[in-house]
Amino acid sequence: MDREKVRALLEAVARGTVAPEAALGRLRDLPVEDLRFARVDLHRSLRHGVPEAVFCTGKRPEQVVAIARRLAEAHDNVLCTRADTAVVAALLASGLDCRVHDLARLVVVKPRQDDGVGLIAVVSAGTSDMPVAEEAAVTAEAMGNRVERIYDCGVAGLHRLVPHLDRLNEANAIVAVAGMEGALPSVLGGLVDRPVIAVPTSVGYGASFGGIAALLAMLNSCAPGVSVVNIDNGYGAAAQANQINKLAAKIR
């Protein structure tokens, strides 16, 4: 149950087209439904503006389907992140309306296309960082934001970033995705007056330690306005960017 559906239900009660008892019946499952193996948060959208996402890693495909099915009864754009081939196959065979994003390793259940508000820029340092960048971009779009992708603009060739500076200065939030030495967020933080959400990736050779080198570099950034999420956490970066962008859109 999201904010719009609750508001529509309350307006229907006020008009007298829905009886209070019927409305109460439709609300009785809030806020949590117990599926035994998962307690599905049906109140998340009312609190945060977006429904609970399903992190697929470690879950059996049938568990993912059951959780996604229940969430889709109350919400649009249910996100199933880190979906492997078995999970994707199970979701496609379930009869649920699904949109698969292979590069992002993500499935959107009951997808609904919106124009999107504001602007979030998702910038990747290299082509190898694109899976994490796409997870962030697709997530932000599903949450109702307008997203622009700017890929392969790492510090090894800063000239590739310069043509996009005007667009970056229009964004309400920037998600910067980088592996190797993780310098891109610091560069962006020194060039624009927008909040930069840094995402370290596990891309790199041995001394990158699976993204730890990039994570530490980003945490030690000398550029102001840079925040950092966990390694490969495109979803978390998008969630933060969504909150910033929606707040900025309201103020403006």
Secondary structure, DSSP 8 states (H G I E B T S, - for coil): --HHHHHHHHHHHHHTSS-HHHHHHHHTT-SEEE-SS-EEESSHHHHHSS---EE-TTS-HHHHHHHHHHHHHH-SSEEEES--HHHHHHHHHTT--EEEETTTTEEEES------EEEEEEEESSGGGHHHHHHHHHHHHHTTEEEEEE-S--GGGGGGTGGGHHHHTT-SEEEEEE-TT--HHHHHHHH-SS-EEEEE-S-S-GGGGGGHHHHHHHHT--STTEEE--TT-HHHHHHHHHHHHHHHHHH-
